[in-house]
Amino acid sequence: MDLHDALSGIACPTITPFDDGEVDEAALVDLLAHLREGGVDSVFACGTSGEFPSLGPEERRRVIELTVDHADGPVIACSGATSVGEAVDHVDNAADAGADAAALVPPYFTPANAPQGNERFFERVAEETTLPIVLYNIPQYTGQRIEPETVSALAERDEFVGIKDSSGDLTYFQSLVRETPEAFRCLMGYDSLLVPSIRLGGDGGINALSNVVPRTFREAVDAAETERGQELQSEAIAPLFETCASHGFAQATKTGLVHRDVIPSDEVRPPLVSTDDAAADEIRTVLEESLAVAER
């Protein structure tokens, strides 16, 4: 499998279903079946939407194993950590569980005091592990962005195959496309910028709401250069994204999945709190409007 080619299109950053505080394995299998039917190209396990900071090492491993067993396509395992050693352990764990690649965020408690610090962090993890690495830029959670020059330097190394950019900064994303090799995959993580990012030369997206409406994202990627792609972006994806963003993605995504009868519970782990009734009603209303646009 050529991982560069396989990482194009739409990847779903799966939520982690819970039941009475434990990972709900049956619900995860049902979710993965829903994604297969929806036509996603790959799966991004244990990411932000998957509540990875709330999962223990063995839980991460089990989630990745189940995902590998039931996903249709490559599995990228988020291996975020605050130290090189911990990140190496997570990447090794992901490799043992059968993942095809690992995703790394910058250290998110003690930020680098210079861009070279993040570059060295990523290099050290790559040197001590075997999986291909996808960089993950999400400055609203890590407190720092991965500078374009850092991405450009790492993209010249064989170990680094792409980046997920969830910053919401389209100018930054365009600089990544411009300054990295053609084989290096630039993937949009900010759902409401998916179609514009592809038109600027991006390779696809890793989008939380593809959990809920995978077929919409499948069609949006396939039709990105057409008026239909823009219609889906502006009328089906963007309003749903804005609504869910205002209530928290893990919680809101689970609310949508319960509404669509994909999973039985919208339970999240502390410190997150499930959506209240008013928020859930708003999400369901906007979701139905989004589905109506997709079905035109």
ChimeraX commands (.cxc) that place a marker at each C-alpha (Angstrom):
marker #1 position 0.00,0.00,0.00 radius 0.5
marker #1 position 1.29,3.46,-0.93 radius 0.5
marker #1 position 0.42,5.38,2.22 radius 0.5
marker #1 position 0.74,8.75,0.51 radius 0.5
marker #1 position -2.01,7.80,-1.95 radius 0.5
marker #1 position -4.08,6.11,0.76 radius 0.5
marker #1 position -4.12,9.26,2.90 radius 0.5
marker #1 position -5.90,11.28,0.22 radius 0.5
marker #1 position -9.66,11.85,0.37 radius 0.5
marker #1 position -11.64,11.75,3.59 radius 0.5
marker #1 position -10.42,10.34,6.89 radius 0.5
marker #1 position -12.75,10.15,9.87 radius 0.5
marker #1 position -11.39,11.06,13.32 radius 0.5
marker #1 position -13.61,8.67,15.22 radius 0.5
marker #1 position -15.25,9.43,18.53 radius 0.5
marker #1 position -14.78,6.93,21.35 radius 0.5
marker #1 position -18.17,5.63,22.57 radius 0.5
marker #1 position -18.58,5.04,26.30 radius 0.5
marker #1 position -21.04,3.04,28.36 radius 0.5
marker #1 position -21.09,3.59,32.12 radius 0.5
marker #1 position -17.55,4.94,32.05 radius 0.5
marker #1 position -16.04,2.17,29.92 radius 0.5
marker #1 position -15.22,2.05,26.22 radius 0.5
marker #1 position -18.26,0.64,24.41 radius 0.5
marker #1 position -16.63,-1.76,21.97 radius 0.5
marker #1 position -19.88,-2.84,20.32 radius 0.5
marker #1 position -20.83,0.78,19.64 radius 0.5
marker #1 position -17.39,1.43,18.15 radius 0.5
marker #1 position -17.81,-1.52,15.79 radius 0.5
marker #1 position -21.23,-0.15,14.76 radius 0.5
marker #1 position -19.69,3.27,14.14 radius 0.5
marker #1 position -16.99,1.78,11.93 radius 0.5
marker #1 position -19.66,-0.07,9.91 radius 0.5
marker #1 position -21.48,3.25,9.47 radius 0.5
marker #1 position -18.25,4.81,8.18 radius 0.5
marker #1 position -17.60,1.96,5.76 radius 0.5
marker #1 position -21.09,2.42,4.34 radius 0.5
marker #1 position -20.47,6.16,4.13 radius 0.5
marker #1 position -17.39,5.73,1.97 radius 0.5
marker #1 position -14.60,7.18,4.11 radius 0.5
marker #1 position -11.10,6.41,2.89 radius 0.5
marker #1 position -9.32,6.01,6.23 radius 0.5
marker #1 position -9.79,6.36,9.98 radius 0.5
marker #1 position -7.99,8.60,12.48 radius 0.5
marker #1 position -8.29,6.87,15.87 radius 0.5
marker #1 position -7.85,8.30,19.37 radius 0.5
marker #1 position -7.69,11.92,18.25 radius 0.5
marker #1 position -9.27,15.02,19.72 radius 0.5
marker #1 position -12.81,13.87,18.91 radius 0.5
marker #1 position -11.82,10.49,20.32 radius 0.5
marker #1 position -10.99,12.09,23.70 radius 0.5
marker #1 position -7.45,10.67,23.68 radius 0.5
marker #1 position -6.32,12.58,26.82 radius 0.5
marker #1 position -9.03,10.68,28.73 radius 0.5
marker #1 position -7.92,7.23,27.53 radius 0.5
marker #1 position -5.36,5.04,29.28 radius 0.5
marker #1 position -2.63,3.29,27.26 radius 0.5
marker #1 position -4.43,-0.05,27.20 radius 0.5
marker #1 position -7.69,1.61,26.20 radius 0.5
marker #1 position -5.94,3.40,23.34 radius 0.5
marker #1 position -4.45,0.11,22.20 radius 0.5
marker #1 position -7.81,-1.68,22.29 radius 0.5
marker #1 position -9.55,1.13,20.39 radius 0.5
marker #1 position -6.84,0.98,17.72 radius 0.5
marker #1 position -7.06,-2.83,17.50 radius 0.5
marker #1 position -10.82,-2.71,16.98 radius 0.5
marker #1 position -10.45,0.06,14.44 radius 0.5
marker #1 position -7.84,-1.89,12.48 radius 0.5
marker #1 position -10.10,-4.95,12.51 radius 0.5
marker #1 position -13.23,-3.14,11.32 radius 0.5
marker #1 position -12.10,-0.12,9.27 radius 0.5
marker #1 position -12.04,-0.11,5.50 radius 0.5
marker #1 position -8.70,1.53,4.74 radius 0.5
marker #1 position -5.62,2.76,6.60 radius 0.5
marker #1 position -5.73,3.59,10.30 radius 0.5
marker #1 position -3.86,6.59,11.68 radius 0.5
marker #1 position -3.44,6.46,15.46 radius 0.5
marker #1 position -3.09,9.76,17.28 radius 0.5
marker #1 position -0.12,9.38,19.62 radius 0.5
marker #1 position -0.08,12.80,21.25 radius 0.5
marker #1 position 2.04,13.18,24.38 radius 0.5
marker #1 position 4.01,15.77,26.32 radius 0.5
marker #1 position 7.38,14.00,26.21 radius 0.5
marker #1 position 9.44,12.13,23.63 radius 0.5
marker #1 position 9.42,8.97,25.72 radius 0.5
marker #1 position 5.66,8.92,26.18 radius 0.5
marker #1 position 5.07,9.66,22.50 radius 0.5
marker #1 position 7.41,6.81,21.53 radius 0.5
marker #1 position 5.47,4.46,23.81 radius 0.5
marker #1 position 2.18,5.50,22.20 radius 0.5
marker #1 position 3.55,5.07,18.67 radius 0.5
marker #1 position 4.97,1.64,19.54 radius 0.5
marker #1 position 1.62,0.71,21.08 radius 0.5
marker #1 position -0.15,1.82,17.90 radius 0.5
marker #1 position 2.25,-0.19,15.74 radius 0.5
marker #1 position 1.68,-3.31,17.83 radius 0.5
marker #1 position -2.08,-2.79,17.46 radius 0.5
marker #1 position -1.76,-2.74,13.68 radius 0.5
marker #1 position -2.01,0.96,12.84 radius 0.5
marker #1 position -0.64,2.14,9.50 radius 0.5
marker #1 position 0.60,5.53,10.71 radius 0.5
marker #1 position 0.83,7.64,13.85 radius 0.5
marker #1 position -0.18,11.28,14.33 radius 0.5
marker #1 position 1.79,13.62,16.58 radius 0.5
marker #1 position 0.90,16.99,18.10 radius 0.5
marker #1 position 3.50,19.32,19.58 radius 0.5
marker #1 position 3.97,18.93,23.36 radius 0.5
marker #1 position 0.90,20.61,24.80 radius 0.5
marker #1 position 1.85,21.54,28.38 radius 0.5
marker #1 position 5.36,22.94,28.00 radius 0.5
marker #1 position 5.43,24.57,24.56 radius 0.5
marker #1 position 8.65,24.86,22.62 radius 0.5
marker #1 position 10.47,28.16,23.19 radius 0.5
marker #1 position 11.70,28.10,19.57 radius 0.5
marker #1 position 10.47,26.33,16.40 radius 0.5
marker #1 position 13.57,24.13,16.45 radius 0.5
marker #1 position 12.29,22.61,19.69 radius 0.5
marker #1 position 9.24,21.14,18.00 radius 0.5
marker #1 position 11.29,20.02,15.01 radius 0.5
marker #1 position 13.67,18.14,17.28 radius 0.5
marker #1 position 10.78,16.65,19.26 radius 0.5
marker #1 position 9.22,15.20,16.12 radius 0.5
marker #1 position 12.59,14.01,14.79 radius 0.5
marker #1 position 13.41,12.21,18.02 radius 0.5
marker #1 position 10.11,10.35,18.02 radius 0.5
marker #1 position 10.55,9.41,14.37 radius 0.5
marker #1 position 14.08,8.15,14.99 radius 0.5
marker #1 position 12.92,5.86,17.80 radius 0.5
marker #1 position 9.80,4.41,16.14 radius 0.5
marker #1 position 8.82,2.62,12.94 radius 0.5
marker #1 position 5.43,3.99,11.84 radius 0.5
marker #1 position 5.08,6.76,9.26 radius 0.5
marker #1 position 4.12,10.01,10.96 radius 0.5
marker #1 position 1.35,12.51,10.25 radius 0.5
marker #1 position 1.88,15.87,11.93 radius 0.5
marker #1 position -1.16,17.34,13.68 radius 0.5
marker #1 position -1.47,21.11,13.94 radius 0.5
marker #1 position -4.18,22.17,16.39 radius 0.5
marker #1 position -2.91,25.32,18.13 radius 0.5
marker #1 position -6.19,26.05,19.90 radius 0.5
marker #1 position -5.50,22.95,22.03 radius 0.5
marker #1 position -1.68,22.79,22.14 radius 0.5
marker #1 position -1.04,26.51,22.60 radius 0.5
marker #1 position 1.33,26.68,19.63 radius 0.5
marker #1 position 1.30,26.00,15.94 radius 0.5
marker #1 position 3.75,23.91,13.97 radius 0.5
marker #1 position 5.55,26.59,11.97 radius 0.5
marker #1 position 5.53,26.20,8.17 radius 0.5
marker #1 position 9.33,26.05,8.08 radius 0.5
marker #1 position 9.22,23.18,10.58 radius 0.5
marker #1 position 6.69,21.30,8.46 radius 0.5
marker #1 position 8.73,21.97,5.33 radius 0.5
marker #1 position 11.91,20.62,6.92 radius 0.5
marker #1 position 10.23,17.49,8.29 radius 0.5
marker #1 position 8.42,16.85,4.99 radius 0.5
marker #1 position 11.81,16.22,3.38 radius 0.5
marker #1 position 12.29,13.20,5.64 radius 0.5
marker #1 position 10.84,9.84,4.63 radius 0.5
marker #1 position 9.26,9.24,8.05 radius 0.5
marker #1 position 6.82,12.15,7.69 radius 0.5
marker #1 position 3.98,11.59,5.23 radius 0.5
marker #1 position 1.49,14.38,5.88 radius 0.5
marker #1 position -0.13,16.92,8.17 radius 0.5
marker #1 position -3.60,17.44,9.58 radius 0.5
marker #1 position -4.20,21.17,9.99 radius 0.5
marker #1 position -7.06,22.09,12.32 radius 0.5
marker #1 position -6.02,25.70,12.86 radius 0.5
marker #1 position -8.76,27.17,10.67 radius 0.5
marker #1 position -6.15,29.44,9.05 radius 0.5
marker #1 position -6.47,28.99,5.29 radius 0.5
marker #1 position -3.42,31.18,4.59 radius 0.5
marker #1 position -1.32,28.91,6.80 radius 0.5
marker #1 position -2.71,25.85,5.05 radius 0.5
marker #1 position -1.91,27.29,1.64 radius 0.5
marker #1 position 1.69,27.84,2.76 radius 0.5
marker #1 position 1.91,24.16,3.70 radius 0.5
marker #1 position 0.71,23.11,0.25 radius 0.5
marker #1 position 3.18,25.48,-1.39 radius 0.5
marker #1 position 6.24,24.62,0.73 radius 0.5
marker #1 position 6.04,20.81,0.98 radius 0.5
marker #1 position 6.74,18.09,-1.62 radius 0.5
marker #1 position 3.85,16.93,-3.77 radius 0.5
marker #1 position 3.82,13.49,-2.13 radius 0.5
marker #1 position 3.43,15.03,1.36 radius 0.5
marker #1 position -0.29,15.03,2.19 radius 0.5
marker #1 position -1.87,18.27,3.41 radius 0.5
marker #1 position -5.21,17.41,5.02 radius 0.5
marker #1 position -7.76,19.92,6.29 radius 0.5
marker #1 position -8.98,19.32,9.84 radius 0.5
marker #1 position -11.29,22.34,9.99 radius 0.5
marker #1 position -14.53,21.04,8.53 radius 0.5
marker #1 position -15.89,24.32,7.20 radius 0.5
marker #1 position -12.74,24.84,5.08 radius 0.5
marker #1 position -12.64,21.40,3.48 radius 0.5
marker #1 position -13.72,22.30,-0.06 radius 0.5
marker #1 position -11.72,25.57,-0.21 radius 0.5
marker #1 position -8.62,23.69,0.97 radius 0.5
marker #1 position -8.94,21.14,-1.84 radius 0.5
marker #1 position -9.34,23.92,-4.37 radius 0.5
marker #1 position -6.07,25.37,-3.08 radius 0.5
marker #1 position -4.26,22.08,-3.67 radius 0.5
marker #1 position -5.01,20.17,-0.47 radius 0.5
marker #1 position -5.39,16.41,-0.52 radius 0.5
marker #1 position -8.58,15.93,1.51 radius 0.5
marker #1 position -9.72,16.18,5.10 radius 0.5
marker #1 position -9.74,14.62,8.54 radius 0.5
marker #1 position -13.08,15.92,9.74 radius 0.5
marker #1 position -14.98,15.22,12.96 radius 0.5
marker #1 position -18.43,15.59,11.44 radius 0.5
marker #1 position -17.71,12.80,8.98 radius 0.5
marker #1 position -18.57,10.58,11.95 radius 0.5
marker #1 position -22.15,11.77,11.64 radius 0.5
marker #1 position -22.58,12.46,7.91 radius 0.5
marker #1 position -19.84,10.50,6.13 radius 0.5
marker #1 position -21.64,10.45,2.77 radius 0.5
marker #1 position -21.85,14.24,2.77 radius 0.5
marker #1 position -18.09,14.47,3.22 radius 0.5
marker #1 position -17.50,11.76,0.64 radius 0.5
marker #1 position -19.50,13.69,-1.95 radius 0.5
marker #1 position -17.99,17.04,-0.95 radius 0.5
marker #1 position -14.47,15.73,-1.55 radius 0.5
marker #1 position -15.40,14.08,-4.83 radius 0.5
marker #1 position -17.23,17.19,-6.06 radius 0.5
marker #1 position -14.88,19.77,-4.54 radius 0.5
marker #1 position -14.13,21.48,-7.86 radius 0.5
marker #1 position -17.82,21.81,-8.79 radius 0.5
marker #1 position -20.79,23.93,-7.76 radius 0.5
marker #1 position -22.21,20.91,-5.94 radius 0.5
marker #1 position -19.10,20.73,-3.79 radius 0.5
marker #1 position -19.49,24.37,-2.83 radius 0.5
marker #1 position -23.19,23.84,-2.11 radius 0.5
marker #1 position -22.43,20.98,0.25 radius 0.5
marker #1 position -19.69,23.00,1.94 radius 0.5
marker #1 position -21.73,26.15,2.48 radius 0.5
marker #1 position -25.19,24.70,3.12 radius 0.5
marker #1 position -24.63,21.23,4.61 radius 0.5
marker #1 position -21.22,21.23,6.30 radius 0.5
marker #1 position -20.56,24.80,7.45 radius 0.5
marker #1 position -23.81,25.37,9.42 radius 0.5
marker #1 position -23.46,22.00,11.14 radius 0.5
marker #1 position -19.81,22.70,11.91 radius 0.5
marker #1 position -20.59,26.10,13.41 radius 0.5
marker #1 position -23.35,24.66,15.58 radius 0.5
marker #1 position -21.26,21.75,16.82 radius 0.5
marker #1 position -18.21,23.96,17.42 radius 0.5
marker #1 position -20.26,26.10,19.77 radius 0.5
marker #1 position -21.10,23.07,21.91 radius 0.5
marker #1 position -17.84,21.07,21.75 radius 0.5
marker #1 position -17.05,18.54,19.05 radius 0.5
marker #1 position -16.81,15.30,21.00 radius 0.5
marker #1 position -20.11,16.00,22.77 radius 0.5
marker #1 position -21.93,17.40,19.75 radius 0.5
marker #1 position -20.72,14.64,17.44 radius 0.5
marker #1 position -22.01,12.01,19.84 radius 0.5
marker #1 position -25.35,13.82,20.03 radius 0.5
marker #1 position -25.58,13.63,16.25 radius 0.5
marker #1 position -24.63,9.95,16.18 radius 0.5
marker #1 position -27.28,9.10,18.77 radius 0.5
marker #1 position -29.86,11.01,16.71 radius 0.5
marker #1 position -28.91,8.92,13.67 radius 0.5
marker #1 position -29.11,5.69,15.73 radius 0.5
marker #1 position -25.45,4.84,15.14 radius 0.5
marker #1 position -24.45,4.70,18.83 radius 0.5
marker #1 position -26.69,4.34,21.89 radius 0.5
marker #1 position -25.21,6.98,24.19 radius 0.5
marker #1 position -23.68,10.46,24.03 radius 0.5
marker #1 position -21.63,9.80,27.17 radius 0.5
marker #1 position -18.28,11.60,27.45 radius 0.5
marker #1 position -15.57,11.40,30.08 radius 0.5
marker #1 position -14.67,14.17,32.53 radius 0.5
marker #1 position -13.76,16.95,32.23 radius 0.5
marker #1 position -16.20,17.01,29.28 radius 0.5
marker #1 position -19.93,17.21,29.95 radius 0.5
marker #1 position -22.60,15.92,27.57 radius 0.5
marker #1 position -24.77,18.43,25.70 radius 0.5
marker #1 position -27.82,19.70,27.55 radius 0.5
marker #1 position -31.34,19.40,26.15 radius 0.5
marker #1 position -31.36,22.81,24.49 radius 0.5
marker #1 position -28.01,22.21,22.77 radius 0.5
marker #1 position -29.06,18.72,21.69 radius 0.5
marker #1 position -32.27,20.10,20.16 radius 0.5
marker #1 position -30.29,22.70,18.23 radius 0.5
marker #1 position -27.81,20.10,16.96 radius 0.5
marker #1 position -30.59,17.76,15.85 radius 0.5
marker #1 position -32.41,20.55,14.00 radius 0.5
marker #1 position -29.31,21.70,12.11 radius 0.5
marker #1 position -28.35,18.09,11.40 radius 0.5
marker #1 position -31.71,17.41,9.76 radius 0.5
marker #1 position -31.29,20.54,7.64 radius 0.5
marker #1 position -27.81,19.37,6.64 radius 0.5
marker #1 position -29.11,15.94,5.65 radius 0.5
marker #1 position -31.84,17.55,3.55 radius 0.5
marker #1 position -29.23,19.51,1.57 radius 0.5
marker #1 position -27.17,16.36,1.05 radius 0.5
marker #1 position -30.21,14.48,-0.26 radius 0.5
marker #1 position -31.15,17.07,-2.92 radius 0.5
marker link #1:1,2 radius 0.2
marker link #1:2,3 radius 0.2
marker link #1:3,4 radius 0.2
marker link #1:4,5 radius 0.2
marker link #1:5,6 radius 0.2
marker link #1:6,7 radius 0.2
marker link #1:7,8 radius 0.2
marker link #1:8,9 radius 0.2
marker link #1:9,10 radius 0.2
marker link #1:10,11 radius 0.2
marker link #1:11,12 radius 0.2
marker link #1:12,13 radius 0.2
marker link #1:13,14 radius 0.2
marker link #1:14,15 radius 0.2
marker link #1:15,16 radius 0.2
marker link #1:16,17 radius 0.2
marker link #1:17,18 radius 0.2
marker link #1:18,19 radius 0.2
marker link #1:19,20 radius 0.2
marker link #1:20,21 radius 0.2
marker link #1:21,22 radius 0.2
marker link #1:22,23 radius 0.2
marker link #1:23,24 radius 0.2
marker link #1:24,25 radius 0.2
marker link #1:25,26 radius 0.2
marker link #1:26,27 radius 0.2
marker link #1:27,28 radius 0.2
marker link #1:28,29 radius 0.2
marker link #1:29,30 radius 0.2
marker link #1:30,31 radius 0.2
marker link #1:31,32 radius 0.2
marker link #1:32,33 radius 0.2
marker link #1:33,34 radius 0.2
marker link #1:34,35 radius 0.2
marker link #1:35,36 radius 0.2
marker link #1:36,37 radius 0.2
marker link #1:37,38 radius 0.2
marker link #1:38,39 radius 0.2
marker link #1:39,40 radius 0.2
marker link #1:40,41 radius 0.2
marker link #1:41,42 radius 0.2
marker link #1:42,43 radius 0.2
marker link #1:43,44 radius 0.2
marker link #1:44,45 radius 0.2
marker link #1:45,46 radius 0.2
marker link #1:46,47 radius 0.2
marker link #1:47,48 radius 0.2
marker link #1:48,49 radius 0.2
marker link #1:49,50 radius 0.2
marker link #1:50,51 radius 0.2
marker link #1:51,52 radius 0.2
marker link #1:52,53 radius 0.2
marker link #1:53,54 radius 0.2
marker link #1:54,55 radius 0.2
marker link #1:55,56 radius 0.2
marker link #1:56,57 radius 0.2
marker link #1:57,58 radius 0.2
marker link #1:58,59 radius 0.2
marker link #1:59,60 radius 0.2
marker link #1:60,61 radius 0.2
marker link #1:61,62 radius 0.2
marker link #1:62,63 radius 0.2
marker link #1:63,64 radius 0.2
marker link #1:64,65 radius 0.2
marker link #1:65,66 radius 0.2
marker link #1:66,67 radius 0.2
marker link #1:67,68 radius 0.2
marker link #1:68,69 radius 0.2
marker link #1:69,70 radius 0.2
marker link #1:70,71 radius 0.2
marker link #1:71,72 radius 0.2
marker link #1:72,73 radius 0.2
marker link #1:73,74 radius 0.2
marker link #1:74,75 radius 0.2
marker link #1:75,76 radius 0.2
marker link #1:76,77 radius 0.2
marker link #1:77,78 radius 0.2
marker link #1:78,79 radius 0.2
marker link #1:79,80 radius 0.2
marker link #1:80,81 radius 0.2
marker link #1:81,82 radius 0.2
marker link #1:82,83 radius 0.2
marker link #1:83,84 radius 0.2
marker link #1:84,85 radius 0.2
marker link #1:85,86 radius 0.2
marker link #1:86,87 radius 0.2
marker link #1:87,88 radius 0.2
marker link #1:88,89 radius 0.2
marker link #1:89,90 radius 0.2
marker link #1:90,91 radius 0.2
marker link #1:91,92 radius 0.2
marker link #1:92,93 radius 0.2
marker link #1:93,94 radius 0.2
marker link #1:94,95 radius 0.2
marker link #1:95,96 radius 0.2
marker link #1:96,97 radius 0.2
marker link #1:97,98 radius 0.2
marker link #1:98,99 radius 0.2
marker link #1:99,100 radius 0.2
marker link #1:100,101 radius 0.2
marker link #1:101,102 radius 0.2
marker link #1:102,103 radius 0.2
marker link #1:103,104 radius 0.2
marker link #1:104,105 radius 0.2
marker link #1:105,106 radius 0.2
marker link #1:106,107 radius 0.2
marker link #1:107,108 radius 0.2
marker link #1:108,109 radius 0.2
marker link #1:109,110 radius 0.2
marker link #1:110,111 radius 0.2
marker link #1:111,112 radius 0.2
marker link #1:112,113 radius 0.2
marker link #1:113,114 radius 0.2
marker link #1:114,115 radius 0.2
marker link #1:115,116 radius 0.2
marker link #1:116,117 radius 0.2
marker link #1:117,118 radius 0.2
marker link #1:118,119 radius 0.2
marker link #1:119,120 radius 0.2
marker link #1:120,121 radius 0.2
marker link #1:121,122 radius 0.2
marker link #1:122,123 radius 0.2
marker link #1:123,124 radius 0.2
marker link #1:124,125 radius 0.2
marker link #1:125,126 radius 0.2
marker link #1:126,127 radius 0.2
marker link #1:127,128 radius 0.2
marker link #1:128,129 radius 0.2
marker link #1:129,130 radius 0.2
marker link #1:130,131 radius 0.2
marker link #1:131,132 radius 0.2
marker link #1:132,133 radius 0.2
marker link #1:133,134 radius 0.2
marker link #1:134,135 radius 0.2
marker link #1:135,136 radius 0.2
marker link #1:136,137 radius 0.2
marker link #1:137,138 radius 0.2
marker link #1:138,139 radius 0.2
marker link #1:139,140 radius 0.2
marker link #1:140,141 radius 0.2
marker link #1:141,142 radius 0.2
marker link #1:142,143 radius 0.2
marker link #1:143,144 radius 0.2
marker link #1:144,145 radius 0.2
marker link #1:145,146 radius 0.2
marker link #1:146,147 radius 0.2
marker link #1:147,148 radius 0.2
marker link #1:148,149 radius 0.2
marker link #1:149,150 radius 0.2
marker link #1:150,151 radius 0.2
marker link #1:151,152 radius 0.2
marker link #1:152,153 radius 0.2
marker link #1:153,154 radius 0.2
marker link #1:154,155 radius 0.2
marker link #1:155,156 radius 0.2
marker link #1:156,157 radius 0.2
marker link #1:157,158 radius 0.2
marker link #1:158,159 radius 0.2
marker link #1:159,160 radius 0.2
marker link #1:160,161 radius 0.2
marker link #1:161,162 radius 0.2
marker link #1:162,163 radius 0.2
marker link #1:163,164 radius 0.2
marker link #1:164,165 radius 0.2
marker link #1:165,166 radius 0.2
marker link #1:166,167 radius 0.2
marker link #1:167,168 radius 0.2
marker link #1:168,169 radius 0.2
marker link #1:169,170 radius 0.2
marker link #1:170,171 radius 0.2
marker link #1:171,172 radius 0.2
marker link #1:172,173 radius 0.2
marker link #1:173,174 radius 0.2
marker link #1:174,175 radius 0.2
marker link #1:175,176 radius 0.2
marker link #1:176,177 radius 0.2
marker link #1:177,178 radius 0.2
marker link #1:178,179 radius 0.2
marker link #1:179,180 radius 0.2
marker link #1:180,181 radius 0.2
marker link #1:181,182 radius 0.2
marker link #1:182,183 radius 0.2
marker link #1:183,184 radius 0.2
marker link #1:184,185 radius 0.2
marker link #1:185,186 radius 0.2
marker link #1:186,187 radius 0.2
marker link #1:187,188 radius 0.2
marker link #1:188,189 radius 0.2
marker link #1:189,190 radius 0.2
marker link #1:190,191 radius 0.2
marker link #1:191,192 radius 0.2
marker link #1:192,193 radius 0.2
marker link #1:193,194 radius 0.2
marker link #1:194,195 radius 0.2
marker link #1:195,196 radius 0.2
marker link #1:196,197 radius 0.2
marker link #1:197,198 radius 0.2
marker link #1:198,199 radius 0.2
marker link #1:199,200 radius 0.2
marker link #1:200,201 radius 0.2
marker link #1:201,202 radius 0.2
marker link #1:202,203 radius 0.2
marker link #1:203,204 radius 0.2
marker link #1:204,205 radius 0.2
marker link #1:205,206 radius 0.2
marker link #1:206,207 radius 0.2
marker link #1:207,208 radius 0.2
marker link #1:208,209 radius 0.2
marker link #1:209,210 radius 0.2
marker link #1:210,211 radius 0.2
marker link #1:211,212 radius 0.2
marker link #1:212,213 radius 0.2
marker link #1:213,214 radius 0.2
marker link #1:214,215 radius 0.2
marker link #1:215,216 radius 0.2
marker link #1:216,217 radius 0.2
marker link #1:217,218 radius 0.2
marker link #1:218,219 radius 0.2
marker link #1:219,220 radius 0.2
marker link #1:220,221 radius 0.2
marker link #1:221,222 radius 0.2
marker link #1:222,223 radius 0.2
marker link #1:223,224 radius 0.2
marker link #1:224,225 radius 0.2
marker link #1:225,226 radius 0.2
marker link #1:226,227 radius 0.2
marker link #1:227,228 radius 0.2
marker link #1:228,229 radius 0.2
marker link #1:229,230 radius 0.2
marker link #1:230,231 radius 0.2
marker link #1:231,232 radius 0.2
marker link #1:232,233 radius 0.2
marker link #1:233,234 radius 0.2
marker link #1:234,235 radius 0.2
marker link #1:235,236 radius 0.2
marker link #1:236,237 radius 0.2
marker link #1:237,238 radius 0.2
marker link #1:238,239 radius 0.2
marker link #1:239,240 radius 0.2
marker link #1:240,241 radius 0.2
marker link #1:241,242 radius 0.2
marker link #1:242,243 radius 0.2
marker link #1:243,244 radius 0.2
marker link #1:244,245 radius 0.2
marker link #1:245,246 radius 0.2
marker link #1:246,247 radius 0.2
marker link #1:247,248 radius 0.2
marker link #1:248,249 radius 0.2
marker link #1:249,250 radius 0.2
marker link #1:250,251 radius 0.2
marker link #1:251,252 radius 0.2
marker link #1:252,253 radius 0.2
marker link #1:253,254 radius 0.2
marker link #1:254,255 radius 0.2
marker link #1:255,256 radius 0.2
marker link #1:256,257 radius 0.2
marker link #1:257,258 radius 0.2
marker link #1:258,259 radius 0.2
marker link #1:259,260 radius 0.2
marker link #1:260,261 radius 0.2
marker link #1:261,262 radius 0.2
marker link #1:262,263 radius 0.2
marker link #1:263,264 radius 0.2
marker link #1:264,265 radius 0.2
marker link #1:265,266 radius 0.2
marker link #1:266,267 radius 0.2
marker link #1:267,268 radius 0.2
marker link #1:268,269 radius 0.2
marker link #1:269,270 radius 0.2
marker link #1:270,271 radius 0.2
marker link #1:271,272 radius 0.2
marker link #1:272,273 radius 0.2
marker link #1:273,274 radius 0.2
marker link #1:274,275 radius 0.2
marker link #1:275,276 radius 0.2
marker link #1:276,277 radius 0.2
marker link #1:277,278 radius 0.2
marker link #1:278,279 radius 0.2
marker link #1:279,280 radius 0.2
marker link #1:280,281 radius 0.2
marker link #1:281,282 radius 0.2
marker link #1:282,283 radius 0.2
marker link #1:283,284 radius 0.2
marker link #1:284,285 radius 0.2
marker link #1:285,286 radius 0.2
marker link #1:286,287 radius 0.2
marker link #1:287,288 radius 0.2
marker link #1:288,289 radius 0.2
marker link #1:289,290 radius 0.2
marker link #1:290,291 radius 0.2
marker link #1:291,292 radius 0.2
marker link #1:292,293 radius 0.2
marker link #1:293,294 radius 0.2
marker link #1:294,295 radius 0.2
marker link #1:295,296 radius 0.2
view
